[in-house]
Amino acid sequence: MGEEAQYKLLYYPTTTRETSAKMGRITTALEDGSLFKNLNITDFNATNDRAMVCGSMGLNTDMKRILENYGLREGANSDPGDYVIEKAFVD
């Protein structure tokens, strides 16, 4: 899977506190389109794309809204969808 994944997965590191090349919230980069522009993605959609989210309750809620605005549907083991939210670390 590792070799196949390198052509399908894109790593986009961002920071909100430490100085880095890409500073700011990932949610902002998704909403304003800068993430897609920086990665040369012209058509983010449920047919071709998937997401996995793990973060605070606030981040998870924001990401759910954003991904659903792009047409992605939340899934689970019993009902696969276009994105999943890891809830193990949320209080």
N, C-alpha and C positions, 0 to 999 in steps of 0.2 A: 504494500500500500504506500510506503514512503516515496517510492519513485513516481508513482502515479499522482500522488497528492501534490508533489512539487509543481505540477502543471495546473492544478485546480485550486489550490489554496493561496490566498494572498495575505501576507502579513503587513499590517499597517499600524506601527507603534505610535501612540500619542501619549502626551503627558499633560497634566493639568497644573502641576506645581513646579516640577523640575524643568529647567531649560532644556529644550530639545528641538529638533528640526520641525516637528509637528506638534505644536502646543495647542491645547484646547480640548473641549469635550468631544468625544466621538459622536455623540448625538448631534452636535452642531455640524460636524463635518458631513454627516448623513443628510441632515435637513437642508443645508445650503449647497449640497452637491460637490463640495471640494474634495471629499474622499474619492468620489467616482472620477473626478477630473484628474486627481493626482495618480490614480491607478489605471487611467485610460479605459474606464468602464463606461460604455455608451448606453447600455440598456440593462439596468438592474431590475430583475423581475422574478416571479415565482416559478416560471418555467425552467430557468437556468440556474437560479441562485438559492443558497441555503445559508442559515445563520445559526450560531449557538451563542447564547448570552449568559453571562454569569457576573453578577454584581450586586450592588445594594438594591433595596426595594425600589428606590427612586429611579435608578438606572434601568432596572428591569421593566418598570412601568413605562418609562419614556421609550425604551427600545421596542416594546410591544406595540405602542402606538405608531412609531415610525415605520417599523417593518410592515405592519398591517396597512399603512398608507401606501406602501409600495406593492401591495397585493399579496404579501406572504401570509400564510395561515399557520398559527401555532399548532404544534404537534406534540405527541407523547408516544411512549412505547406501544401503547394499545391502538393509537391512531396517528401514524406518521404524518407530519405536515412539512412546512417549508422552513420553520425555525423552532428551536426549543429554548426554554429558559431553565437554567440550573437554579434550583431553589434551595439547595442544601445549606448555603451559607447565609441565608436571609433570616434575620430575627423576626 
